[in-house]
């Protein structure tokens, strides 16, 4: 289990790095570790995933032909939720 400081560092790395180079596994790691730290989390769906952290939701489509990375718009939605939850500051 990662502590909250390590999770915030991973969120910062995603937000401040190349947002076109993020995978579903990066997002999944953050969400699952937030769940282990007391946040209510849920992941559902296949292909188009719906994540919930607390009362915030965001989607990620993992169908990007020829690439394991997800599109930047989904990363931006993820970062927006992390900002709303005070886990990242721009």
Beta strands, then each sheet from edge to edge (+ up, - down):
strand 1: 41-44
strand 2: 48-53
strand 3: 56-61
sheet 1: 1+ 2- 3+
end
